[in-house]
Amino acid sequence: MRLVSVNVGTPEEIGKFRGQAILSAIVKKPVQGPVIVRRLNLEGDRQADLTVHGGVDKAVYVYPSEHYGYWKERYPGMDMPWGAFGENFTTEGLLEGDVHVGDRFIIGSAEFAATQPRVPCFKLGMKFETMTMIRSFLEAERSGFYLSVLREGQVEAGDEIRVAKVNSNSETMTSIFRAITRGG
């Protein structure tokens, strides 16, 4: 397992709704070199609406690189560089069906714990300029998941992802996502 890309962004206008500018930090761009991991986010990364994004339990959003092929096939012609889904970490070998709540990972000199799957809001549809993306995202069950930061440190694209602890007594990200989106 490895960290393919580290992606950060700051709030910017992604469109308008009923005449109001919509701010979001869903637009993430890959960073070259080491990035400092803090308790609430990565250096250079921010959230626009802290009532639903960020915080201790949603400090870092992870999205598997394995899902990109599916999305590129489903939405040909759409630009999908690493970070396209608003993720901070694009990973390889770390899939939702294999990650349990409480699993711990060491990446670079930082340590993380898996907390919950991502459930998309309307801003995902705005970013991709089609609200059908939200339904597609829910149906595909390719949610990605959030990490809390247990130990601050430094990460960099290419870093190995090491499993520090598996919490096999808890639910996987996929099973929680299904329970949230389908009622079980």
Phi, psi and omega in degrees: 000142180210162177271111184282317183210144172250128188231136179226161177198164177235160181303136176210162179286127179249000179157188179233147175226120183051041177082355180264134175293134177257119178263141178203154173251025180292338179279106181247146179235142178299144179249136175268141177086182184290148178231134178282134176257124177250170183304324186253350178178187179265152175302128180090000181247143178219168176238147181275325184231095184288355176285338181231348181234151177076197184090177185302317184275351180229042184291323184225130178257129182251137175223127182291133177297334181300336182280341185299322179300317178301312183291323179294326177288320182288325181235067182297145180091347177276138177286123181225070174287168176306139182093359184300332182266011179085011182282149173277321180242120168265124188241167174231127176088012182233089186257150184305323181289346181254351185255126179258154172302130179093349174302143182242141183228145173248125178229123186059230179258009181256156177235141186228160172230136177288134185243316185191157176283162175273135170245122188287153172251180184300340182293334175297316177297319179296319181298318181272001177060030173202123180289347176294341179299324182295312178298316179301318180298315180295315182293325184286340182056034175252073193273332194071183182201165181259154175236145166263157180261114179272325178221121177295155180181214183223140178230164178204145176308137182099345179298144173288144173257115181253138177277121178268329180198137173253128179257069187294350177277355180252170181288155174277164178300321179295316181293324177291317178302315178299317180297320179290314189270339183235004179072028177140000000 
